[in-house]
Amino acid sequence: EVTASVDRTHLRVGEELMLTIRAQTRAADPVEIMLPPLNGFAIVGSRDMTEVAIDGATGGRSVRTTVRELQLRAQQ
């Protein structure tokens, strides 16, 4: 499962927003989040996080959540 969200929906040139992409899987291997070109935006910051949790509801199988946060500035 992959979801994406932003912290605001309207901005002007020079303003920034946070884009968060979250991918969840039961696979043991890490998920690599690959993005298309983000035309009209400059990446001014980024952060990657991975969390592994044991899911008792599925007999102890692990759930891996990978998150990429991008701080984007709107350009002309």
PyMOL Python script that loads the backbone (N, CA, C, O; Angstrom):
from pymol import cmd

cmd.read_pdbstr("""\
ATOM      1  N   GLU A   1       0.849  -1.172   0.000  1.00  0.00           N
ATOM      2  CA  GLU A   1       0.000   0.000   0.000  1.00  0.00           C
ATOM      3  C   GLU A   1       0.892   1.231   0.000  1.00  0.00           C
ATOM      4  O   GLU A   1       1.836   1.326   0.783  1.00  0.00           O
ATOM      5  N   VAL A   2       0.582   2.175  -0.889  1.00  0.00           N
ATOM      6  CA  VAL A   2       1.337   3.425  -0.982  1.00  0.00           C
ATOM      7  C   VAL A   2       0.355   4.578  -0.889  1.00  0.00           C
ATOM      8  O   VAL A   2      -0.678   4.581  -1.558  1.00  0.00           O
ATOM      9  N   THR A   3       0.682   5.562  -0.054  1.00  0.00           N
ATOM     10  CA  THR A   3      -0.129   6.770   0.058  1.00  0.00           C
ATOM     11  C   THR A   3       0.776   7.988  -0.052  1.00  0.00           C
ATOM     12  O   THR A   3       1.968   7.919   0.246  1.00  0.00           O
ATOM     13  N   ALA A   4       0.200   9.091  -0.478  1.00  0.00           N
ATOM     14  CA  ALA A   4       0.925  10.362  -0.558  1.00  0.00           C
ATOM     15  C   ALA A   4       0.019  11.455  -0.028  1.00  0.00           C
ATOM     16  O   ALA A   4      -1.197  11.423  -0.216  1.00  0.00           O
ATOM     17  N   SER A   5       0.637  12.430   0.644  1.00  0.00           N
ATOM     18  CA  SER A   5      -0.138  13.555   1.164  1.00  0.00           C
ATOM     19  C   SER A   5       0.736  14.803   1.170  1.00  0.00           C
ATOM     20  O   SER A   5       1.964  14.717   1.159  1.00  0.00           O
ATOM     21  N   VAL A   6       0.090  15.953   1.188  1.00  0.00           N
ATOM     22  CA  VAL A   6       0.774  17.240   1.311  1.00  0.00           C
ATOM     23  C   VAL A   6       0.166  17.995   2.476  1.00  0.00           C
ATOM     24  O   VAL A   6      -0.986  17.766   2.844  1.00  0.00           O
ATOM     25  N   ASP A   7       0.950  18.899   3.057  1.00  0.00           N
ATOM     26  CA  ASP A   7       0.451  19.634   4.213  1.00  0.00           C
ATOM     27  C   ASP A   7      -0.300  20.905   3.833  1.00  0.00           C
ATOM     28  O   ASP A   7      -0.852  21.583   4.701  1.00  0.00           O
ATOM     29  N   ARG A   8      -0.324  21.230   2.551  1.00  0.00           N
ATOM     30  CA  ARG A   8      -1.133  22.355   2.066  1.00  0.00           C
ATOM     31  C   ARG A   8      -1.423  22.151   0.591  1.00  0.00           C
ATOM     32  O   ARG A   8      -0.668  21.478  -0.110  1.00  0.00           O
ATOM     33  N   THR A   9      -2.514  22.732   0.121  1.00  0.00           N
ATOM     34  CA  THR A   9      -2.929  22.499  -1.260  1.00  0.00           C
ATOM     35  C   THR A   9      -2.793  23.729  -2.149  1.00  0.00           C
ATOM     36  O   THR A   9      -2.905  23.614  -3.369  1.00  0.00           O
ATOM     37  N   HIS A  10      -2.559  24.888  -1.576  1.00  0.00           N
ATOM     38  CA  HIS A  10      -2.380  26.116  -2.352  1.00  0.00           C
ATOM     39  C   HIS A  10      -1.105  26.803  -1.884  1.00  0.00           C
ATOM     40  O   HIS A  10      -0.863  26.927  -0.683  1.00  0.00           O
ATOM     41  N   LEU A  11      -0.291  27.249  -2.837  1.00  0.00           N
ATOM     42  CA  LEU A  11       0.886  28.019  -2.481  1.00  0.00           C
ATOM     43  C   LEU A  11       1.315  28.866  -3.658  1.00  0.00           C
ATOM     44  O   LEU A  11       0.940  28.613  -4.803  1.00  0.00           O
ATOM     45  N   ARG A  12       2.113  29.880  -3.350  1.00  0.00           N
ATOM     46  CA  ARG A  12       2.631  30.800  -4.358  1.00  0.00           C
ATOM     47  C   ARG A  12       4.098  30.495  -4.601  1.00  0.00           C
ATOM     48  O   ARG A  12       4.734  29.769  -3.836  1.00  0.00           O
ATOM     49  N   VAL A  13       4.625  31.063  -5.682  1.00  0.00           N
ATOM     50  CA  VAL A  13       6.047  30.901  -5.984  1.00  0.00           C
ATOM     51  C   VAL A  13       6.862  31.331  -4.770  1.00  0.00           C
ATOM     52  O   VAL A  13       6.622  32.393  -4.196  1.00  0.00           O
ATOM     53  N   GLY A  14       7.814  30.510  -4.389  1.00  0.00           N
ATOM     54  CA  GLY A  14       8.670  30.799  -3.236  1.00  0.00           C
ATOM     55  C   GLY A  14       8.177  30.182  -1.941  1.00  0.00           C
ATOM     56  O   GLY A  14       8.947  30.064  -0.988  1.00  0.00           O
ATOM     57  N   GLU A  15       6.911  29.786  -1.885  1.00  0.00           N
ATOM     58  CA  GLU A  15       6.389  29.138  -0.679  1.00  0.00           C
ATOM     59  C   GLU A  15       6.715  27.647  -0.710  1.00  0.00           C
ATOM     60  O   GLU A  15       7.021  27.084  -1.762  1.00  0.00           O
ATOM     61  N   GLU A  16       6.641  27.020   0.463  1.00  0.00           N
ATOM     62  CA  GLU A  16       7.030  25.618   0.588  1.00  0.00           C
ATOM     63  C   GLU A  16       5.880  24.756   1.088  1.00  0.00           C
ATOM     64  O   GLU A  16       4.954  25.226   1.748  1.00  0.00           O
ATOM     65  N   LEU A  17       5.977  23.474   0.746  1.00  0.00           N
ATOM     66  CA  LEU A  17       5.041  22.480   1.265  1.00  0.00           C
ATOM     67  C   LEU A  17       5.814  21.214   1.592  1.00  0.00           C
ATOM     68  O   LEU A  17       6.942  21.025   1.136  1.00  0.00           O
ATOM     69  N   MET A  18       5.195  20.347   2.389  1.00  0.00           N
ATOM     70  CA  MET A  18       5.782  19.056   2.744  1.00  0.00           C
ATOM     71  C   MET A  18       5.008  17.961   2.025  1.00  0.00           C
ATOM     72  O   MET A  18       3.799  17.826   2.208  1.00  0.00           O
ATOM     73  N   LEU A  19       5.706  17.179   1.207  1.00  0.00           N
ATOM     74  CA  LEU A  19       5.139  16.015   0.530  1.00  0.00           C
ATOM     75  C   LEU A  19       5.583  14.781   1.301  1.00  0.00           C
ATOM     76  O   LEU A  19       6.778  14.579   1.518  1.00  0.00           O
ATOM     77  N   THR A  20       4.627  13.956   1.714  1.00  0.00           N
ATOM     78  CA  THR A  20       4.934  12.738   2.464  1.00  0.00           C
ATOM     79  C   THR A  20       4.434  11.534   1.679  1.00  0.00           C
ATOM     80  O   THR A  20       3.251  11.440   1.353  1.00  0.00           O
ATOM     81  N   ILE A  21       5.342  10.619   1.381  1.00  0.00           N
ATOM     82  CA  ILE A  21       5.002   9.367   0.707  1.00  0.00           C
ATOM     83  C   ILE A  21       5.240   8.240   1.691  1.00  0.00           C
ATOM     84  O   ILE A  21       6.313   8.143   2.287  1.00  0.00           O
ATOM     85  N   ARG A  22       4.233   7.381   1.863  1.00  0.00           N
ATOM     86  CA  ARG A  22       4.308   6.284   2.830  1.00  0.00           C
ATOM     87  C   ARG A  22       4.009   4.976   2.095  1.00  0.00           C
ATOM     88  O   ARG A  22       2.971   4.838   1.447  1.00  0.00           O
ATOM     89  N   ALA A  23       4.937   4.016   2.206  1.00  0.00           N
ATOM     90  CA  ALA A  23       4.760   2.697   1.585  1.00  0.00           C
ATOM     91  C   ALA A  23       4.811   1.642   2.673  1.00  0.00           C
ATOM     92  O   ALA A  23       5.733   1.623   3.489  1.00  0.00           O
ATOM     93  N   GLN A  24       3.815   0.762   2.684  1.00  0.00           N
ATOM     94  CA  GLN A  24       3.737  -0.287   3.708  1.00  0.00           C
ATOM     95  C   GLN A  24       3.733  -1.649   3.025  1.00  0.00           C
ATOM     96  O   GLN A  24       3.015  -1.859   2.048  1.00  0.00           O
ATOM     97  N   THR A  25       4.543  -2.578   3.547  1.00  0.00           N
ATOM     98  CA  THR A  25       4.654  -3.911   2.960  1.00  0.00           C
ATOM     99  C   THR A  25       4.944  -4.941   4.042  1.00  0.00           C
ATOM    100  O   THR A  25       5.390  -4.603   5.139  1.00  0.00           O
ATOM    101  N   ARG A  26       4.688  -6.182   3.720  1.00  0.00           N
ATOM    102  CA  ARG A  26       5.043  -7.289   4.614  1.00  0.00           C
ATOM    103  C   ARG A  26       6.334  -7.962   4.151  1.00  0.00           C
ATOM    104  O   ARG A  26       6.797  -8.912   4.783  1.00  0.00           O
ATOM    105  N   ALA A  27       6.915  -7.482   3.061  1.00  0.00           N
ATOM    106  CA  ALA A  27       8.161  -8.053   2.549  1.00  0.00           C
ATOM    107  C   ALA A  27       9.318  -7.715   3.489  1.00  0.00           C
ATOM    108  O   ALA A  27       9.310  -6.678   4.153  1.00  0.00           O
ATOM    109  N   ALA A  28      10.302  -8.595   3.533  1.00  0.00           N
ATOM    110  CA  ALA A  28      11.459  -8.380   4.403  1.00  0.00           C
ATOM    111  C   ALA A  28      12.410  -7.330   3.836  1.00  0.00           C
ATOM    112  O   ALA A  28      13.123  -6.667   4.589  1.00  0.00           O
ATOM    113  N   ASP A  29      12.424  -7.178   2.521  1.00  0.00           N
ATOM    114  CA  ASP A  29      13.342  -6.230   1.895  1.00  0.00           C
ATOM    115  C   ASP A  29      12.816  -4.808   2.005  1.00  0.00           C
ATOM    116  O   ASP A  29      11.605  -4.588   1.962  1.00  0.00           O
ATOM    117  N   PRO A  30      13.721  -3.838   2.146  1.00  0.00           N
ATOM    118  CA  PRO A  30      13.295  -2.438   2.211  1.00  0.00           C
ATOM    119  C   PRO A  30      12.633  -2.003   0.901  1.00  0.00           C
ATOM    120  O   PRO A  30      12.965  -2.505  -0.173  1.00  0.00           O
ATOM    121  N   VAL A  31      11.712  -1.080   1.007  1.00  0.00           N
ATOM    122  CA  VAL A  31      11.036  -0.509  -0.153  1.00  0.00           C
ATOM    123  C   VAL A  31      11.821   0.720  -0.591  1.00  0.00           C
ATOM    124  O   VAL A  31      12.202   1.550   0.235  1.00  0.00           O
ATOM    125  N   GLU A  32      12.062   0.830  -1.895  1.00  0.00           N
ATOM    126  CA  GLU A  32      12.713   2.026  -2.422  1.00  0.00           C
ATOM    127  C   GLU A  32      11.644   2.894  -3.063  1.00  0.00           C
ATOM    128  O   GLU A  32      10.979   2.474  -4.010  1.00  0.00           O
ATOM    129  N   ILE A  33      11.479   4.096  -2.550  1.00  0.00           N
ATOM    130  CA  ILE A  33      10.483   5.026  -3.085  1.00  0.00           C
ATOM    131  C   ILE A  33      11.152   5.840  -4.185  1.00  0.00           C
ATOM    132  O   ILE A  33      12.097   6.587  -3.932  1.00  0.00           O
ATOM    133  N   MET A  34      10.648   5.686  -5.410  1.00  0.00           N
ATOM    134  CA  MET A  34      11.196   6.417  -6.550  1.00  0.00           C
ATOM    135  C   MET A  34      10.119   7.363  -7.063  1.00  0.00           C
ATOM    136  O   MET A  34       8.971   6.968  -7.269  1.00  0.00           O
ATOM    137  N   LEU A  35      10.505   8.612  -7.265  1.00  0.00           N
ATOM    138  CA  LEU A  35       9.558   9.632  -7.694  1.00  0.00           C
ATOM    139  C   LEU A  35       9.875  10.110  -9.103  1.00  0.00           C
ATOM    140  O   LEU A  35      11.033  10.094  -9.520  1.00  0.00           O
ATOM    141  N   PRO A  36       8.852  10.536  -9.837  1.00  0.00           N
ATOM    142  CA  PRO A  36       9.100  11.162 -11.138  1.00  0.00           C
ATOM    143  C   PRO A  36       9.672  12.561 -10.907  1.00  0.00           C
ATOM    144  O   PRO A  36       9.695  13.031  -9.769  1.00  0.00           O
ATOM    145  N   PRO A  37      10.133  13.234 -11.962  1.00  0.00           N
ATOM    146  CA  PRO A  37      10.592  14.617 -11.798  1.00  0.00           C
ATOM    147  C   PRO A  37       9.464  15.476 -11.218  1.00  0.00           C
ATOM    148  O   PRO A  37       8.303  15.338 -11.603  1.00  0.00           O
ATOM    149  N   LEU A  38       9.819  16.343 -10.306  1.00  0.00           N
ATOM    150  CA  LEU A  38       8.832  17.224  -9.668  1.00  0.00           C
ATOM    151  C   LEU A  38       8.957  18.612 -10.287  1.00  0.00           C
ATOM    152  O   LEU A  38       9.412  19.558  -9.644  1.00  0.00           O
ATOM    153  N   ASN A  39       8.539  18.716 -11.557  1.00  0.00           N
ATOM    154  CA  ASN A  39       8.655  19.972 -12.295  1.00  0.00           C
ATOM    155  C   ASN A  39       7.915  21.086 -11.567  1.00  0.00           C
ATOM    156  O   ASN A  39       6.797  20.899 -11.086  1.00  0.00           O
ATOM    157  N   GLY A  40       8.555  22.238 -11.496  1.00  0.00           N
ATOM    158  CA  GLY A  40       7.950  23.384 -10.836  1.00  0.00           C
ATOM    159  C   GLY A  40       8.278  23.474  -9.362  1.00  0.00           C
ATOM    160  O   GLY A  40       7.825  24.392  -8.679  1.00  0.00           O
ATOM    161  N   PHE A  41       9.073  22.519  -8.856  1.00  0.00           N
ATOM    162  CA  PHE A  41       9.447  22.521  -7.443  1.00  0.00           C
ATOM    163  C   PHE A  41      10.940  22.270  -7.288  1.00  0.00           C
ATOM    164  O   PHE A  41      11.546  21.539  -8.072  1.00  0.00           O
ATOM    165  N   ALA A  42      11.518  22.882  -6.271  1.00  0.00           N
ATOM    166  CA  ALA A  42      12.894  22.598  -5.867  1.00  0.00           C
ATOM    167  C   ALA A  42      12.834  21.841  -4.550  1.00  0.00           C
ATOM    168  O   ALA A  42      12.073  22.204  -3.653  1.00  0.00           O
ATOM    169  N   ILE A  43      13.636  20.790  -4.434  1.00  0.00           N
ATOM    170  CA  ILE A  43      13.710  20.045  -3.175  1.00  0.00           C
ATOM    171  C   ILE A  43      14.665  20.790  -2.255  1.00  0.00           C
ATOM    172  O   ILE A  43      15.847  20.934  -2.568  1.00  0.00           O
ATOM    173  N   VAL A  44      14.160  21.263  -1.122  1.00  0.00           N
ATOM    174  CA  VAL A  44      14.994  22.011  -0.178  1.00  0.00           C
ATOM    175  C   VAL A  44      15.315  21.195   1.067  1.00  0.00           C
ATOM    176  O   VAL A  44      16.118  21.623   1.897  1.00  0.00           O
ATOM    177  N   GLY A  45      14.704  20.037   1.205  1.00  0.00           N
ATOM    178  CA  GLY A  45      15.000  19.157   2.332  1.00  0.00           C
ATOM    179  C   GLY A  45      14.332  17.816   2.124  1.00  0.00           C
ATOM    180  O   GLY A  45      13.315  17.715   1.438  1.00  0.00           O
ATOM    181  N   SER A  46      14.915  16.780   2.725  1.00  0.00           N
ATOM    182  CA  SER A  46      14.305  15.455   2.625  1.00  0.00           C
ATOM    183  C   SER A  46      14.670  14.633   3.848  1.00  0.00           C
ATOM    184  O   SER A  46      15.673  14.878   4.518  1.00  0.00           O
ATOM    185  N   ARG A  47      13.821  13.649   4.114  1.00  0.00           N
ATOM    186  CA  ARG A  47      14.059  12.739   5.231  1.00  0.00           C
ATOM    187  C   ARG A  47      13.434  11.397   4.878  1.00  0.00           C
ATOM    188  O   ARG A  47      12.293  11.334   4.420  1.00  0.00           O
ATOM    189  N   ASP A  48      14.197  10.316   5.095  1.00  0.00           N
ATOM    190  CA  ASP A  48      13.714   8.954   4.876  1.00  0.00           C
ATOM    191  C   ASP A  48      13.677   8.230   6.211  1.00  0.00           C
ATOM    192  O   ASP A  48      14.604   8.351   7.013  1.00  0.00           O
ATOM    193  N   MET A  49      12.609   7.475   6.452  1.00  0.00           N
ATOM    194  CA  MET A  49      12.455   6.718   7.693  1.00  0.00           C
ATOM    195  C   MET A  49      11.907   5.336   7.362  1.00  0.00           C
ATOM    196  O   MET A  49      11.119   5.178   6.429  1.00  0.00           O
ATOM    197  N   THR A  50      12.326   4.346   8.127  1.00  0.00           N
ATOM    198  CA  THR A  50      11.780   2.998   8.003  1.00  0.00           C
ATOM    199  C   THR A  50      11.436   2.490   9.393  1.00  0.00           C
ATOM    200  O   THR A  50      12.227   2.613  10.328  1.00  0.00           O
ATOM    201  N   GLU A  51      10.249   1.921   9.515  1.00  0.00           N
ATOM    202  CA  GLU A  51       9.788   1.351  10.783  1.00  0.00           C
ATOM    203  C   GLU A  51       9.378  -0.093  10.521  1.00  0.00           C
ATOM    204  O   GLU A  51       8.687  -0.381   9.544  1.00  0.00           O
ATOM    205  N   VAL A  52       9.801  -0.985  11.386  1.00  0.00           N
ATOM    206  CA  VAL A  52       9.391  -2.385  11.289  1.00  0.00           C
ATOM    207  C   VAL A  52       8.633  -2.725  12.560  1.00  0.00           C
ATOM    208  O   VAL A  52       9.141  -2.537  13.665  1.00  0.00           O
ATOM    209  N   ALA A  53       7.413  -3.226  12.398  1.00  0.00           N
ATOM    210  CA  ALA A  53       6.573  -3.576  13.548  1.00  0.00           C
ATOM    211  C   ALA A  53       6.129  -5.027  13.410  1.00  0.00           C
ATOM    212  O   ALA A  53       5.926  -5.526  12.303  1.00  0.00           O
ATOM    213  N   ILE A  54       5.983  -5.689  14.540  1.00  0.00           N
ATOM    214  CA  ILE A  54       5.473  -7.057  14.560  1.00  0.00           C
ATOM    215  C   ILE A  54       3.960  -6.984  14.721  1.00  0.00           C
ATOM    216  O   ILE A  54       3.457  -6.387  15.672  1.00  0.00           O
ATOM    217  N   ASP A  55       3.242  -7.596  13.787  1.00  0.00           N
ATOM    218  CA  ASP A  55       1.780  -7.554  13.771  1.00  0.00           C
ATOM    219  C   ASP A  55       1.235  -8.818  14.432  1.00  0.00           C
ATOM    220  O   ASP A  55       1.242  -9.889  13.825  1.00  0.00           O
ATOM    221  N   GLY A  56       0.768  -8.699  15.663  1.00  0.00           N
ATOM    222  CA  GLY A  56       0.227  -9.842  16.391  1.00  0.00           C
ATOM    223  C   GLY A  56      -1.016 -10.424  15.744  1.00  0.00           C
ATOM    224  O   GLY A  56      -1.310 -11.606  15.925  1.00  0.00           O
ATOM    225  N   ALA A  57      -1.752  -9.613  14.992  1.00  0.00           N
ATOM    226  CA  ALA A  57      -2.978 -10.081  14.345  1.00  0.00           C
ATOM    227  C   ALA A  57      -2.684 -11.047  13.199  1.00  0.00           C
ATOM    228  O   ALA A  57      -3.573 -11.781  12.766  1.00  0.00           O
ATOM    229  N   THR A  58      -1.446 -11.053  12.704  1.00  0.00           N
ATOM    230  CA  THR A  58      -1.099 -11.944  11.589  1.00  0.00           C
ATOM    231  C   THR A  58      -0.093 -13.001  12.025  1.00  0.00           C
ATOM    232  O   THR A  58       0.686 -13.492  11.209  1.00  0.00           O
ATOM    233  N   GLY A  59      -0.106 -13.348  13.289  1.00  0.00           N
ATOM    234  CA  GLY A  59       0.787 -14.399  13.774  1.00  0.00           C
ATOM    235  C   GLY A  59       2.230 -13.971  13.912  1.00  0.00           C
ATOM    236  O   GLY A  59       3.135 -14.799  13.808  1.00  0.00           O
ATOM    237  N   GLY A  60       2.458 -12.699  14.144  1.00  0.00           N
ATOM    238  CA  GLY A  60       3.816 -12.211  14.362  1.00  0.00           C
ATOM    239  C   GLY A  60       4.560 -11.812  13.107  1.00  0.00           C
ATOM    240  O   GLY A  60       5.770 -11.591  13.156  1.00  0.00           O
ATOM    241  N   ARG A  61       3.873 -11.715  11.990  1.00  0.00           N
ATOM    242  CA  ARG A  61       4.539 -11.257  10.760  1.00  0.00           C
ATOM    243  C   ARG A  61       4.889  -9.789  10.892  1.00  0.00           C
ATOM    244  O   ARG A  61       4.168  -9.021  11.527  1.00  0.00           O
ATOM    245  N   SER A  62       5.990  -9.410  10.293  1.00  0.00           N
ATOM    246  CA  SER A  62       6.413  -8.014  10.396  1.00  0.00           C
ATOM    247  C   SER A  62       5.757  -7.166   9.309  1.00  0.00           C
ATOM    248  O   SER A  62       5.458  -7.642   8.213  1.00  0.00           O
ATOM    249  N   VAL A  63       5.545  -5.909   9.645  1.00  0.00           N
ATOM    250  CA  VAL A  63       5.026  -4.920   8.712  1.00  0.00           C
ATOM    251  C   VAL A  63       6.077  -3.826   8.621  1.00  0.00           C
ATOM    252  O   VAL A  63       6.450  -3.225   9.629  1.00  0.00           O
ATOM    253  N   ARG A  64       6.552  -3.573   7.406  1.00  0.00           N
ATOM    254  CA  ARG A  64       7.590  -2.560   7.196  1.00  0.00           C
ATOM    255  C   ARG A  64       6.942  -1.323   6.581  1.00  0.00           C
ATOM    256  O   ARG A  64       6.263  -1.413   5.558  1.00  0.00           O
ATOM    257  N   THR A  65       7.154  -0.173   7.209  1.00  0.00           N
ATOM    258  CA  THR A  65       6.646   1.093   6.698  1.00  0.00           C
ATOM    259  C   THR A  65       7.835   1.982   6.365  1.00  0.00           C
ATOM    260  O   THR A  65       8.677   2.257   7.220  1.00  0.00           O
ATOM    261  N   THR A  66       7.894   2.425   5.118  1.00  0.00           N
ATOM    262  CA  THR A  66       8.944   3.333   4.662  1.00  0.00           C
ATOM    263  C   THR A  66       8.294   4.668   4.346  1.00  0.00           C
ATOM    264  O   THR A  66       7.281   4.727   3.650  1.00  0.00           O
ATOM    265  N   VAL A  67       8.887   5.747   4.865  1.00  0.00           N
ATOM    266  CA  VAL A  67       8.338   7.086   4.674  1.00  0.00           C
ATOM    267  C   VAL A  67       9.421   7.981   4.087  1.00  0.00           C
ATOM    268  O   VAL A  67      10.558   7.988   4.559  1.00  0.00           O
ATOM    269  N   ARG A  68       9.060   8.732   3.058  1.00  0.00           N
ATOM    270  CA  ARG A  68       9.944   9.770   2.527  1.00  0.00           C
ATOM    271  C   ARG A  68       9.202  11.093   2.632  1.00  0.00           C
ATOM    272  O   ARG A  68       8.083  11.233   2.137  1.00  0.00           O
ATOM    273  N   GLU A  69       9.838  12.061   3.280  1.00  0.00           N
ATOM    274  CA  GLU A  69       9.295  13.414   3.379  1.00  0.00           C
ATOM    275  C   GLU A  69      10.170  14.343   2.554  1.00  0.00           C
ATOM    276  O   GLU A  69      11.395  14.335   2.678  1.00  0.00           O
ATOM    277  N   LEU A  70       9.531  15.140   1.712  1.00  0.00           N
ATOM    278  CA  LEU A  70      10.246  16.112   0.893  1.00  0.00           C
ATOM    279  C   LEU A  70       9.702  17.499   1.172  1.00  0.00           C
ATOM    280  O   LEU A  70       8.498  17.735   1.067  1.00  0.00           O
ATOM    281  N   GLN A  71      10.588  18.416   1.526  1.00  0.00           N
ATOM    282  CA  GLN A  71      10.222  19.823   1.663  1.00  0.00           C
ATOM    283  C   GLN A  71      10.445  20.441   0.288  1.00  0.00           C
ATOM    284  O   GLN A  71      11.574  20.476  -0.203  1.00  0.00           O
ATOM    285  N   LEU A  72       9.372  20.930  -0.336  1.00  0.00           N
ATOM    286  CA  LEU A  72       9.427  21.443  -1.701  1.00  0.00           C
ATOM    287  C   LEU A  72       9.115  22.928  -1.737  1.00  0.00           C
ATOM    288  O   LEU A  72       8.218  23.403  -1.041  1.00  0.00           O
ATOM    289  N   ARG A  73       9.868  23.662  -2.560  1.00  0.00           N
ATOM    290  CA  ARG A  73       9.609  25.093  -2.761  1.00  0.00           C
ATOM    291  C   ARG A  73       9.088  25.289  -4.184  1.00  0.00           C
ATOM    292  O   ARG A  73       9.683  24.803  -5.145  1.00  0.00           O
ATOM    293  N   ALA A  74       7.980  26.001  -4.304  1.00  0.00           N
ATOM    294  CA  ALA A  74       7.384  26.264  -5.614  1.00  0.00           C
ATOM    295  C   ALA A  74       8.264  27.234  -6.399  1.00  0.00           C
ATOM    296  O   ALA A  74       8.702  28.262  -5.882  1.00  0.00           O
ATOM    297  N   GLN A  75       8.511  26.879  -7.659  1.00  0.00           N
ATOM    298  CA  GLN A  75       9.286  27.725  -8.557  1.00  0.00           C
ATOM    299  C   GLN A  75       8.401  28.164  -9.707  1.00  0.00           C
ATOM    300  O   GLN A  75       7.292  27.658  -9.879  1.00  0.00           O
ATOM    301  N   GLN A  76       8.898  29.112 -10.496  1.00  0.00           N
ATOM    302  CA  GLN A  76       8.139  29.569 -11.664  1.00  0.00           C
ATOM    303  C   GLN A  76       8.189  28.557 -12.767  1.00  0.00           C
ATOM    304  O   GLN A  76       7.606  28.772 -13.829  1.00  0.00           O
TER     305      GLN A  76
END
""", "prot")
cmd.dss("prot")
cmd.show_as("cartoon", "prot")
cmd.util.cbc("prot")
cmd.orient("prot")
